[in-house]
Amino acid sequence: MRNAQNNKHIIIAVGASAGGLEALNAFFNNVVENYDYSYIIIQHLSPDHKSLMAELLSKKTNVPIVAVTNDSEIKRSHIYVIPPSMNLIIENGHLILLDKPVAKTLNLPIDLFMSSLAEAYGKEAVGVILSGTGSDGTKGVQAIKEHGGVVLVQQPDEASFDGMPTSAINSGDVDYIVPAGEMIDEIHRYFNNEDAFNFKDDISTEDNERLRSILNILHTNTNINFNYYKRPTILRRTERRMQNLKMGSFDQYIAYLKIHPEEVSVLYKEFLIGVTKFFRDTNAWNLLEAETIPGIVRNKRDGDTIKVWDVACSTGEEAYSMAMLFQEEIDRQEKDVKLKIFATDISEEHIALASQGVFSNTIVQSVSPSKLQKYFVKDGEEYKVTKDLRKKIIFSNHDILKDPPFKNMDMVSCRNLLIYLKPEVQTAVLHTLHYALKLNGFLFLGSSESITALRNSFETINGKLKIFKNIHPSERLHSELLTSNADKSNFMLSRKHKKTVTQKKETFTSDIKMSISNVLLSQFDTASVYVDADFKVLDALGSFSKYAQLPESGFSLDLLKMLPDNLKTAVNSAARKAKRSKKDFIYNDVITPKAGADTVVNVLVKPVFQNNTSDCNYVVTFIEKELNPDSAVARGTMNLAVAPDERIKDLIDEIEETRGELKKALEDAETSNEELQTLNEELLASNEELQSTNEELQSVNEELHTVNVEHIEKMDDLALLNADMDNILNSTQIATIFLDRQLTIRKFTPSIQEHFKLMKQDVGRPIDHFLTQLGTGKKSSLRSKIETVMSTGEVNETQINNKNGKSYIRRISPFYTGTNKIEGSVITFVDITKTVDSQKKLKESQQKFKDFYENDPVMHVSVDPSTGRIVECNKIFIDTLGLNSRSEVIGRRIFDFYTDASKAKGLGLLDEIQKTGVIEGEQMILVDTEGNEIPIILNSELVIPEEGNSYSRSTLINISDLQRAQQLMYDKNEELQRINTDLEQFVSICSHDLQEPLGTIRFSSDVILKKFGDDLDPKAAEYLGYIYGAAGRMANQIKGLLEHSRIGQELERTEVDVQELLEIVKYDLGKRLRECGGKIHLSKMPTIQAYNTELRLLFQNLIGNSLKYSKPDVSPVVRISSFEDEGYWTFVINDNGIGIAEEDLDQVFKIFGRASTQHKYEGTGVGLAHCEKIVKLHDGSIWVDSQLNVGSTFYFKIKK
């Protein structure tokens, strides 16, 4: 059955958390495709968890399941699943993905989506709350309820976790509480029940009377008259309750209300849906903050009071929002201004919640972090408003439809109340709001409300955001509109369907009566006020504000609290006397301040008894002294100035009454105190329990539970999948065998019998027991191939032929586990006999075209080996020979293009290829048309097709450029060898020829100094010493230069244990170490491929320098370490010596280059040049970091 109302598109939002999978399975198990609804699942999941929701739910329903992508269009009869790492909203019929908050802020995806769904789809939105902990979803169902949608919640006792269902139920906005498996049927009945009781505006007279009975029952129990509310709203919400209870008539529902008082409360809450949040409608609040509120504060002087009335404040979010903005602006302007916000609501329950000022952690979504920190105190998982902010707001139960309003307000906020009221009642309420505003005060309405009836009294500040300014204040309260509306509504309920209408006698209209009353009251400067038995003001006429004022602090409708002391005494006493005497009573000559001066006033009190009972209300009239009321009505009188005894008696009576009232109040207080004490103990116990709850662990528990349930489902799936695999393996004709890492048989298919004779009991045996020779041709070890596949991960494929002549593809594949780890292999044998037979001819014809690729830069030629004639060639062969076309080549003998020497060699090669089938790397010489010789490398193989003549397939590589390069390199190499030999000879000659005279000079100078030193002049002896030292240094430099030139000659790399080599170097330097007191510290060294002698010289030079260039009186310490670095070994030698100046770092590795030092150090200047040459010999590099007077660190890298 399709939707009964096909034009509707019903969207069902399903919110679930911990334990939600079981509930979702139950929900969707009854969902069918032709219901035509769209389902969106919002579930709590960890961002890094891969959800299996779509896969698991697909087994429960045939409705298509889709993973949401950004900007997805919502289709009927589809299920949408949100990705784990995203939030979701709905806009213009499309699903929009949002990133989850990055910071550790509370994320409530169910509330977020359901709120957007409520605004987008209204009555066609359905909210479903399933198992889960926490309160996510509660705000969402409230939004759906506010916009006319329907809400279903899983029965808490059925849910695995009842936190979310219970929280939603406690909000009072739930329509159905049913098991998850019955929800879809309830939804279907709700939208498609043709027998449902569908209300229309024009209903029968009998049903009108029954509706009045229902409203009267509510009025009696709640003291709220819902006749003021719009008929469609009342009918629609009454219908919803009747549908939920499956009732088809008013009579059934009236009977149910009478015996079920709790249903009265439910219907009352249904009529008074209180949906609110902080800074609702952000744009409107931004305008208030930017323009309206700064203007109000700016116009106040120090000591003034800002007064704001928040009508229908619900649970207080709007009032606190207003208080925060006003207080921030007062602080910004640095004004000494008081703030007083009167927040009223018809619901005592809402007022009680608002007064507490405690809100759930969901407010973080609408209150900025700065305001949270400034105006709230976090208490566990809740936020409580600060005491300073709370003191600025006065919460009170107030019915704007019957209770007197406030006066002289700077701003009145009444948002989303008027839309529920009848048009005439809207007008009356607007008059009341207008009366409450002072000149230039601001009116703030809801987005769907207007001031049409009073448009001449207000200036529009922003019509879209509904902010208006009062430009014509109201001097009187139009209470007659509200007073008459209830009776008028009741009359209109029945008047519409009467067949005959009695013509009423024409009389004054209520506006004319009101005008006359105002004229009389104004003429005699009189005011009247109507109060109940507790002196609570119910209505007022005339210049009431001249005699009464609102209290400076707090809020009250008590008339006695508004009057000066003298008038208070007179009104209280006169009322009591009037009630006792049951007639009017007047107090004369009451002196009271008025307009800054004392005025004499007479107080007239008229008792109004209710329904022949003792309950009594009063009409109190204040009359200036000039008016003489004695002639109007016979009544009791009293003059305060002349009747002190009478007044004393009255006071005694009042005291006795007050004592009785106090006694009763004390008894009530004691009872309340006991109840509060009990409640306090319960709250303390609850608080301890709440404090022990950790939100983070709760969230983890939800995710773990969800994952665990999914894993159980997955295990069942895997068992089923395993059975499927067994059936697939048995039913296929592909021979397959599974091996583990030890090459033991794990599983096989029946077709494997073609290759291995296996039985079921062979599972667990090594494959080696069954290896046999497979196919013909080159034999190979199957075991080695399997091991290679498991080690490399690369699939091995081989075409084999068995004894029966069948061809197979034997494929050896690695067996990967779920963690992508190789834990065995899989061998399959695919029968390709038919494929091989059918492709043979195709392969042969295609082979020629593949081999002779026209654009290949290598020459290709095919030759008939029996005749030597060319049968095919490519274009590069023709171009190389200088020919013009292929016809000049094909059919000619290959020898026609060889030199004479190559022709003789070619004849032998033809014989060889026919015998061996292969020719490789033969050098031949071609001759082009101009006689130029072209050297080539010839490679050829014999091709023997099954049909046709054999031919040799040859490649001819032109090596002309290669030979020229080789010749050039050979010539350069000979020249370099000659130069190197000359250099070696030069160095050797220089070292021999220079060392001999230097030795003579050094020997002669030494002999002269020893034999004739005493006879020589001191200056001469000094110069001889210079000669001796210089000659020695020169000899050492020549020796070092000779050694430098010989480094790298006739060397061969060997394996060198660097640790052992360094121990040898330490031994060689042992004497120097003892003399200077030095120490060498070695870390663990590697074994490398190097030139042993040169490496030892390298370390000896570097360590020797560290010992030589040590600081005076400081023992040298040398530390040697190594590490691997991308194909190199890097060695580090660090010392604590004198260091090297920065400007000398570039010079130290040059031959004879030495750093400038303060002290003289012996040396030739070639040591570090030796080091650099040795390192380069090892394909490495060397460098130094140094700091003067701190030490040096030498680094060198040697290629592995």
URDA-V492861 format. One record per residue. PHI is phi in radians with two decimals (* if undefined). Layout:
# URDA-V492861
PHI  PHI
This chain:
# URDA-V492861
*  -1.40  -1.00  -1.16  -2.13  -1.17  -1.31  -1.48  -2.09  -1.44  -1.91  -1.91  -1.64  -1.94  -1.79  -2.58  -2.44  -1.07  1.31  -1.29  -1.10  -1.10  -1.16  -1.13  -1.07  -1.15  -1.13  -1.44  -1.12  -1.84  -1.42  -2.05  -1.15  -1.47  -1.25  1.24  -1.66  -1.95  -2.10  -2.12  -1.72  -1.99  -2.24  -1.36  -2.50  -1.14  -1.05  -1.71  -1.69  -1.44  -1.31  -1.86  -0.99  -1.07  -1.14  -1.29  -1.25  -1.07  -1.46  -1.72  -2.65  -1.63  -1.16  -1.02  -1.95  -2.21  -1.36  -1.16  -2.01  -1.08  1.10  -1.30  -1.36  -1.47  -1.82  -1.17  0.92  -2.35  -1.92  -1.98  -2.01  -1.34  -1.12  -1.10  -1.69  -2.26  -1.78  -2.47  -2.35  -2.20  -2.46  0.91  1.29  -2.18  -1.61  -1.97  -1.53  -2.20  -1.21  -1.22  -1.01  -1.33  -1.21  -1.39  -1.92  -1.18  -2.00  -2.14  -1.15  -1.23  -1.02  -1.06  -1.23  -1.12  -1.12  -1.19  -1.13  -1.07  -1.19  -1.44  -2.08  0.93  -1.19  -1.63  -1.69  -2.19  -1.89  -2.17  -1.97  -1.95  -0.92  2.86  -1.75  1.49  -2.18  -1.03  1.87  -1.14  -1.11  -1.13  -1.22  -1.11  -1.15  -1.07  -1.12  -1.07  -1.59  1.60  -1.41  -2.11  -2.20  -2.18  -2.29  -1.16  -1.01  -0.98  -1.23  -1.56  -1.25  -1.11  -2.30  -1.73  -1.06  -1.14  -1.04  -1.13  -1.06  -1.13  -1.10  -1.15  -1.24  1.37  -1.96  -1.79  -1.57  -2.30  -2.09  -2.44  -1.08  -1.04  -1.22  -1.78  -1.15  -1.15  -1.17  -1.09  -1.10  -1.14  -1.13  -1.08  -1.63  -2.29  -1.34  -1.26  -1.59  -1.13  -1.45  -1.63  -1.42  -2.27  -1.12  -1.71  -1.97  -1.18  -1.07  -1.11  -1.20  -1.04  -1.11  -1.19  -1.05  -1.08  -1.09  -1.11  -1.14  -1.18  -1.06  -1.10  -1.08  -1.12  -1.55  -2.07  1.10  -2.12  -1.67  -1.47  -1.15  -1.24  -1.47  -1.03  -1.02  -1.01  -1.10  -1.09  -1.10  -1.12  -1.38  -1.17  -1.06  -1.03  -1.14  -1.16  -1.12  -1.05  -1.59  1.01  -1.98  -1.93  -2.58  -1.09  -1.02  -1.05  -1.22  -1.07  -1.08  -1.15  -1.07  -1.21  -1.80  -2.24  -1.02  -1.14  -1.19  -1.05  -1.14  -1.12  -1.14  -1.04  -1.20  -1.09  -1.27  -1.96  -1.21  -1.84  -1.88  -2.66  -2.81  -1.16  0.92  -1.17  1.11  -0.98  -1.07  -1.12  -1.18  -1.09  -1.17  -1.02  -1.18  -1.46  -2.21  -1.16  -1.12  -1.01  -1.15  -1.09  -1.14  -1.08  -1.45  -1.68  -1.74  -0.97  1.67  -1.29  -2.15  -1.57  -2.01  -2.27  -2.00  -1.79  -1.50  0.98  -1.35  0.98  -1.62  1.74  -1.03  -1.17  -1.11  -1.18  -1.05  -1.08  -1.10  -1.11  -1.17  -1.12  -1.16  -1.12  -1.23  -1.07  -1.14  -1.15  -1.52  0.95  -1.87  -1.65  -2.13  -1.48  -2.12  -2.35  -1.98  -1.64  -1.88  -2.18  -2.73  -1.29  -1.62  -1.13  -1.10  -1.13  -1.09  -1.08  -1.15  -1.11  -1.12  -1.19  1.16  -2.01  -2.34  -1.25  -1.25  -1.22  -1.18  -1.11  -1.33  -2.10  -1.93  -1.15  -1.00  -1.16  -1.25  -1.04  -1.21  -1.47  -1.99  -2.32  -2.11  -1.38  -2.22  1.17  -1.72  -2.17  -2.09  -2.07  -1.15  -1.18  -1.09  -1.08  -1.22  -1.11  -1.17  -1.46  -2.11  -1.96  -1.64  -2.65  -1.31  -2.70  -1.89  -1.15  -1.39  -2.46  -1.52  -1.06  -1.53  -1.41  -2.42  1.05  -1.50  -1.35  -2.66  -2.19  -1.96  -2.43  -1.93  1.10  -1.84  -1.05  -1.13  -1.62  -1.75  -1.14  -0.96  -1.20  -1.29  -0.99  -1.07  -1.08  -1.15  -1.06  -1.06  -1.11  -1.13  -1.10  -1.06  -1.28  -1.50  -1.47  -1.03  1.19  -1.33  -1.97  -1.96  -2.09  -1.92  -1.32  -1.14  -1.88  -1.99  -2.51  -2.05  -0.89  -1.14  -2.16  -1.11  -1.36  -1.67  -2.25  -1.78  -1.39  -1.46  -2.67  -1.17  -1.23  -1.64  1.09  -2.08  -2.28  -2.07  -1.35  -1.95  -2.34  -1.08  -1.62  -1.58  -2.43  -1.58  -1.45  -1.27  -1.11  -1.17  -1.26  -1.09  -1.61  -1.17  -1.10  -1.13  -1.11  -1.16  -1.07  -1.16  -1.21  -1.09  -1.81  -1.13  -1.10  -1.90  -1.29  -1.27  -2.14  -2.11  -1.38  -1.29  -1.37  -1.15  -1.16  -2.56  -1.16  -1.31  -1.12  -1.13  -1.17  -1.02  -1.13  -1.08  -1.07  -1.04  -1.15  -1.10  -1.09  -1.09  -1.19  -1.08  -1.71  0.88  -2.11  -2.37  -2.22  -2.39  -1.86  -2.21  -1.55  -1.10  -1.69  1.10  -1.40  -1.20  -1.87  -2.85  -2.67  -2.39  1.41  -1.48  -1.12  -1.18  -1.25  -1.92  -2.35  -2.46  -1.15  -1.11  -1.13  -2.24  1.33  -2.46  -2.78  -1.76  -1.26  -1.06  -1.09  -1.36  -1.63  -1.69  -1.10  -0.99  -1.07  -1.18  -1.04  -1.12  -1.12  -1.14  -1.07  -1.18  -1.11  -1.13  -1.13  -1.15  -1.11  -1.16  -1.18  -1.52  0.97  -2.64  -1.08  -2.41  -2.22  -1.77  -1.74  1.00  -1.55  -1.55  -2.52  -1.25  -2.61  0.95  1.51  -2.37  -1.27  -2.31  -1.63  -2.24  -1.72  -1.91  -1.86  -2.07  -1.98  -1.35  -2.21  -1.50  -1.74  0.91  1.00  -2.03  -1.42  -1.15  -2.35  -1.81  -2.37  -1.89  -1.86  -2.11  -1.80  -2.13  -1.08  -1.04  -1.15  -1.35  -1.92  -1.50  -1.07  -1.39  -1.43  -2.50  -1.27  -2.73  -1.30  -2.31  -2.73  -2.00  -1.08  -1.36  -2.07  -2.26  -1.18  -1.14  -1.07  -1.18  -1.10  -1.08  -1.06  -1.12  -1.12  -1.07  -1.11  -1.09  -1.10  -1.11  -1.12  -1.06  -1.07  -1.14  -1.12  -1.07  -1.13  -1.12  -1.12  -1.09  -1.10  -1.12  -1.09  -1.07  -1.09  -1.10  -1.10  -1.12  -1.14  -1.10  -1.07  -1.09  -1.12  -1.09  -1.11  -1.15  -1.10  -1.12  -1.12  -1.11  -1.09  -1.13  -1.15  -1.17  -1.39  -1.53  -1.94  -1.10  -1.18  -1.12  -1.08  -1.12  -1.09  -1.07  -1.05  -1.13  -1.13  -1.10  -1.09  -1.12  -1.10  -1.10  -1.11  -1.17  -1.08  -1.04  -1.16  -1.11  -1.08  -1.09  -1.14  -1.08  -1.15  -1.11  -1.10  -1.13  -1.06  -1.08  -1.06  -1.15  -1.11  -1.09  -1.29  -1.52  -1.38  -1.76  -1.59  -1.25  -2.41  -2.37  -1.86  -2.10  -1.58  -1.15  -1.57  1.07  -1.68  -1.23  -1.78  -2.85  -2.71  -1.72  -1.05  -1.19  -1.16  -1.03  -1.14  -2.10  -2.31  -1.50  -1.97  -2.17  -1.00  -1.27  -1.40  -1.08  1.76  -1.61  -1.18  -1.19  -0.99  -1.20  -2.13  -1.12  -2.45  -1.33  -1.85  1.26  -2.07  1.59  -1.14  -1.46  -2.51  -1.50  -1.11  -1.09  -1.13  -1.18  -1.09  -1.12  -1.12  -1.07  -1.20  -1.46  -1.72  1.39  -1.67  -1.24  -1.93  -2.13  -2.43  -1.55  -2.25  -2.15  -1.60  -1.15  -1.51  1.48  -1.45  -1.82  -2.35  -1.72  -1.60  -1.93  -1.86  -2.08  -1.23  -1.68  -1.66  -1.47  -1.11  -1.65  1.12  -1.89  -1.41  -2.22  2.65  -2.54  -2.23  -1.94  -2.16  -2.12  -1.78  -1.26  -2.10  -0.98  -1.11  -1.13  -1.09  -1.10  -1.31  -1.76  -1.05  -1.10  -1.11  -1.13  -1.13  -1.25  -1.43  -1.10  -1.10  -1.19  -1.26  -1.28  -1.72  -1.51  -1.02  -1.64  -1.21  -1.21  -1.67  -1.28  -2.11  -2.45  -1.93  -2.22  -1.30  -1.18  -1.44  -2.03  1.37  -1.55  -1.37  -1.87  -2.83  -2.72  -1.87  -1.17  -1.14  -1.16  -1.13  -1.13  -1.09  -1.43  1.38  -1.57  -1.79  -2.59  -1.15  -1.16  -1.34  -1.95  -1.05  1.64  -1.48  -1.30  -1.10  -1.19  -1.12  -1.91  -1.75  -1.25  -1.06  -1.14  -1.25  -1.09  -1.11  -1.19  -1.13  -1.07  -1.18  -1.17  -1.08  -1.14  -1.14  -1.21  -1.27  -1.52  -1.70  1.45  -2.51  -2.28  -2.31  1.12  -1.50  -1.49  -2.29  -2.25  -1.62  -2.22  -1.50  -1.15  -1.65  1.58  -1.33  -1.51  -2.19  -1.25  -2.40  -1.92  -1.79  -2.21  -2.60  -2.42  -1.53  -1.89  -2.07  -1.27  -1.15  -2.19  1.65  -1.41  -1.35  -2.65  -1.69  -1.81  -2.10  -2.08  -2.09  -1.73  -1.26  -2.00  -1.07  -1.13  -1.11  -1.17  -1.12  -1.16  -1.12  -1.13  -1.12  -1.15  -1.10  -1.09  -1.12  -1.15  -1.11  -1.13  -1.14  -1.11  -1.14  -1.11  -1.14  -1.12  -1.07  -1.11  -1.11  -1.11  -1.08  -1.12  -1.16  -1.12  -1.07  -1.12  -1.31  -1.23  -1.42  -1.22  -1.15  -1.14  -1.13  -1.15  -1.13  -1.07  -1.14  -1.17  -1.12  -1.12  -1.21  -1.12  -1.04  -1.15  -1.32  -1.51  -2.01  -1.07  -1.26  -1.55  -1.43  -1.14  -0.94  -1.20  -1.15  -1.07  -1.16  -1.15  -1.09  -1.08  -1.09  -1.08  -1.06  -1.15  -1.12  -1.12  -1.12  -1.15  -1.10  -1.13  -1.13  -1.14  -1.12  -1.10  -1.13  -1.12  -1.12  -1.09  -1.05  -1.25  -1.56  -1.12  1.62  -1.48  0.89  -1.87  -2.49  -1.23  -2.35  -1.35  -2.08  -1.48  -1.09  -1.07  -1.20  -1.08  -1.19  -1.12  -1.14  -1.05  -1.06  -1.12  -1.10  -1.65  -1.03  -1.11  -1.13  -1.11  -1.19  -1.14  -1.68  1.24  -1.45  -2.33  -2.11  -1.92  -1.96  -1.60  -1.17  -1.89  -1.53  -1.87  -2.31  -1.53  -2.75  -1.54  -1.06  -1.11  -1.12  -1.16  -1.13  -1.10  -1.07  -1.12  -1.14  -1.10  -1.17  -1.22  -1.05  -1.08  -1.07  -1.32  -1.18  -1.61  -1.60  -1.40  -1.01  1.10  -2.19  -1.21  -1.24  -2.21  -2.06  -2.03  -2.14  -2.47  -2.65  -2.76  -1.45  -2.62  0.86  1.51  -2.27  -1.81  -1.86  -1.94  -2.21  -2.12  -2.08  -2.34  -1.99  -1.41  -1.36  1.39  -2.25  -1.14  -1.05  -1.27  -1.68  -1.08  -1.33  -1.71  -1.19  -1.60  -1.47  -1.15  1.15  -1.51  -2.34  -1.37  -1.30  -2.29  -1.24  -1.87  -1.41  -2.18  -1.16  2.81  -1.75  1.47  -1.97  -1.05  -1.25  -1.12  -0.96  -1.04  -1.11  -1.15  -1.15  -1.13  -1.12  -1.05  -1.65  1.02  -2.22  -2.55  -2.38  -2.69  -2.42  -2.03  -2.63  -2.33  -1.01  1.17  -2.05  2.54  -2.26  -2.28  -1.71  -2.09  -2.51  -1.94  -2.15  -1.14  -1.12
